[in-house]
Amino acid sequence: MHETHRHIQIKTAFEKRFTHKFLWTGSKAPIVTSDLQTVSAVESVAGENTKRVTLTFPRVRMFNEAEVVQLRMDIDDSDEIAQTYLRQRVDQPIRLIHFRVELLHASAKYFAQSALVTRCSTALDHAIPEELKRVPFDAVTKSFSHQIIDPDPGYQYQLSWSRPASPRKNTHTRNGLAEREAEGCG
């Protein structure tokens, strides 16, 4: 599951909807819902490698009014196709990014792993990732969790991790952290 909460302020005369773009690299389409808005079907964005959903507000919002935008994506990566990272692009000042990844199927062999938090400039085509922090795996909650307070605009922030060995298979991890460290900001 992936959940997003955004507090937005309307800067047009009025607004009825909000568009959320995202990239999901898994083979199974996410199921998107919201407790606060009506959600459209998932659409491909022409000319981009992204998808989008439109969230319609329960009533029209006027200039300078605020709205909480909330959406939840139920994602299924049981075939282990999706890449192992979360990324958030920051174009305007925001207060907080909170990354949390639960790997409930991770065995005790995985407990010494860590995730990597990086950022890349969005102004450069082939930016080199800047390492910000390594986050240890929490064996009690079976998760990685990290907050970035007041992230600088103009960057993509990313949390990446190695895929735990599947309990169904006895294979090496794919899309591992070492591969992610060698990549650019893509």
C-alpha positions as CSV (number, residue, x, y, z in Angstrom):
1,M,0.0,0.0,0.0
2,H,1.1,3.6,-0.7
3,E,-0.7,6.5,0.8
4,T,-0.3,10.2,0.1
5,H,-1.6,13.2,2.0
6,R,-1.2,16.8,0.6
7,H,-2.4,20.1,1.9
8,I,-2.9,22.4,-1.0
9,Q,-4.0,26.0,-1.4
10,I,-6.0,27.0,-4.4
11,K,-4.2,29.7,-6.5
12,T,-6.8,30.0,-9.3
13,A,-10.2,31.6,-9.2
14,F,-11.7,28.2,-8.5
15,E,-10.8,24.6,-8.7
16,K,-12.8,21.4,-8.7
17,R,-10.1,18.7,-9.1
18,F,-6.5,17.8,-8.5
19,T,-4.3,15.7,-10.8
20,H,-1.8,13.3,-9.2
21,K,1.0,11.8,-11.4
22,F,3.0,8.8,-10.4
23,L,5.2,6.0,-11.8
24,W,4.5,2.4,-10.9
25,T,7.0,-0.1,-12.3
26,G,5.1,-3.3,-11.3
27,S,3.1,-5.4,-13.8
28,K,-0.2,-5.2,-12.0
29,A,-2.1,-1.9,-12.0
30,P,-2.6,-0.2,-8.6
31,I,-6.1,0.2,-7.2
32,V,-6.5,3.9,-6.3
33,T,-9.0,5.1,-3.7
34,S,-9.6,8.2,-1.6
35,D,-11.6,8.8,1.6
36,L,-11.9,12.5,0.7
37,Q,-12.2,12.8,-3.1
38,T,-13.7,10.9,-6.0
39,V,-11.0,9.2,-8.0
40,S,-10.9,8.8,-11.8
41,A,-9.6,5.7,-13.5
42,V,-5.8,5.4,-13.9
43,E,-4.6,6.9,-17.2
44,S,-1.3,6.9,-19.1
45,V,0.3,10.4,-19.6
46,A,1.0,11.0,-23.3
47,G,4.7,11.4,-24.0
48,E,5.8,10.4,-20.5
49,N,6.5,7.2,-18.6
50,T,4.0,8.0,-15.9
51,K,0.3,7.5,-15.0
52,R,-2.2,9.9,-13.5
53,V,-5.4,10.0,-11.6
54,T,-7.8,12.9,-11.1
55,L,-9.2,13.5,-7.7
56,T,-12.5,15.5,-7.7
57,F,-13.3,17.6,-4.6
58,P,-16.7,17.2,-3.0
59,R,-17.3,20.9,-3.7
60,V,-15.6,23.6,-5.7
61,R,-12.7,25.4,-3.9
62,M,-12.2,29.1,-4.3
63,F,-9.0,31.2,-4.5
64,N,-6.9,30.8,-1.3
65,E,-9.0,28.0,0.1
66,A,-7.1,25.0,1.4
67,E,-7.9,21.3,0.6
68,V,-6.5,18.1,1.9
69,V,-5.8,15.7,-1.0
70,Q,-5.6,12.1,0.1
71,L,-5.2,8.9,-2.0
72,R,-4.3,5.3,-1.3
73,M,-2.9,2.9,-3.8
74,D,-3.2,-0.8,-3.2
75,I,-0.2,-2.2,-5.0
76,D,0.6,-5.8,-5.7
77,D,4.2,-6.8,-6.5
78,S,3.8,-10.5,-5.8
79,D,5.6,-11.3,-9.0
80,E,8.6,-9.2,-7.9
81,I,8.7,-7.0,-11.1
82,A,8.5,-3.5,-9.5
83,Q,11.7,-1.6,-8.8
84,T,12.6,-1.2,-5.2
85,Y,12.5,2.5,-4.5
86,L,10.2,5.3,-3.6
87,R,10.9,8.7,-5.2
88,Q,9.3,12.1,-4.6
89,R,10.0,15.1,-6.8
90,V,10.0,18.5,-5.0
91,D,9.4,21.5,-7.3
92,Q,8.0,23.9,-4.7
93,P,8.7,24.3,-0.9
94,I,7.0,21.6,1.2
95,R,7.2,20.8,4.9
96,L,7.8,17.1,5.0
97,I,8.5,13.9,3.0
98,H,7.9,10.7,5.0
99,F,9.1,7.5,3.3
100,R,7.9,4.2,4.9
101,V,8.3,0.8,3.3
102,E,7.0,-2.3,5.0
103,L,8.6,-5.6,3.9
104,L,6.5,-8.0,6.0
105,H,7.8,-11.1,4.2
106,A,11.5,-10.3,5.1
107,S,13.2,-13.1,7.0
108,A,15.6,-12.8,9.9
109,K,18.5,-13.0,7.3
110,Y,17.4,-9.6,6.0
111,F,17.5,-7.7,9.4
112,A,21.0,-6.3,9.0
113,Q,20.1,-4.5,5.7
114,S,19.9,-0.7,5.2
115,A,18.1,1.5,2.7
116,L,19.7,4.5,1.0
117,V,18.3,8.0,1.0
118,T,19.5,10.1,-1.9
119,R,18.6,13.3,-3.8
120,C,19.3,14.4,-7.4
121,S,19.0,17.8,-9.0
122,T,16.0,18.1,-11.3
123,A,17.8,20.9,-13.2
124,L,20.5,18.5,-14.7
125,D,19.8,15.8,-17.2
126,H,22.4,13.3,-15.9
127,A,22.7,14.3,-12.2
128,I,24.7,12.2,-9.9
129,P,22.8,11.1,-6.8
130,E,23.9,12.7,-3.5
131,E,23.8,10.3,-0.6
132,L,21.9,11.8,2.4
133,K,21.6,8.9,4.8
134,R,21.5,5.1,5.3
135,V,18.5,3.9,7.1
136,P,18.7,0.6,9.1
137,F,16.0,-2.0,8.7
138,D,13.7,-2.1,11.7
139,A,13.3,-5.8,12.5
140,V,10.4,-5.2,14.9
141,T,8.1,-3.4,12.4
142,K,9.9,-5.0,9.3
143,S,10.2,-1.6,7.7
144,F,12.4,1.2,6.6
145,S,11.1,4.7,7.7
146,H,12.7,8.1,7.1
147,Q,11.5,11.7,7.3
148,I,13.0,14.6,5.4
149,I,12.0,17.9,7.0
150,D,11.8,21.0,4.7
151,P,13.4,19.3,1.6
152,D,15.0,21.7,-0.8
153,P,13.0,22.3,-4.0
154,G,14.6,21.4,-7.3
155,Y,15.5,17.8,-6.3
156,Q,14.1,14.3,-6.5
157,Y,14.4,12.5,-3.1
158,Q,14.6,8.7,-3.1
159,L,14.6,5.8,-0.7
160,S,15.9,2.6,-2.2
161,W,16.5,-0.9,-0.8
162,S,17.5,-4.4,-1.8
163,R,14.7,-6.8,-2.4
164,P,14.5,-9.4,0.4
165,A,14.7,-13.0,-0.7
166,S,11.3,-14.4,-1.6
167,P,10.0,-17.0,0.8
168,R,8.8,-19.0,-2.2
169,K,12.1,-18.9,-4.1
170,N,15.7,-19.5,-3.1
171,T,17.2,-16.9,-5.4
172,H,19.4,-13.9,-5.1
173,T,17.9,-10.4,-4.7
174,R,17.0,-8.5,-7.8
175,N,17.0,-4.7,-8.2
176,G,19.4,-4.6,-5.3
177,L,20.8,-1.5,-3.5
178,A,24.2,-2.0,-5.2
179,E,22.5,-1.7,-8.6
180,R,20.6,1.4,-7.4
181,E,23.8,3.1,-6.1
182,A,25.4,2.7,-9.6
183,E,22.4,4.3,-11.4
184,G,21.9,8.0,-12.1
185,C,18.8,9.8,-11.1
186,G,16.7,8.4,-14.0
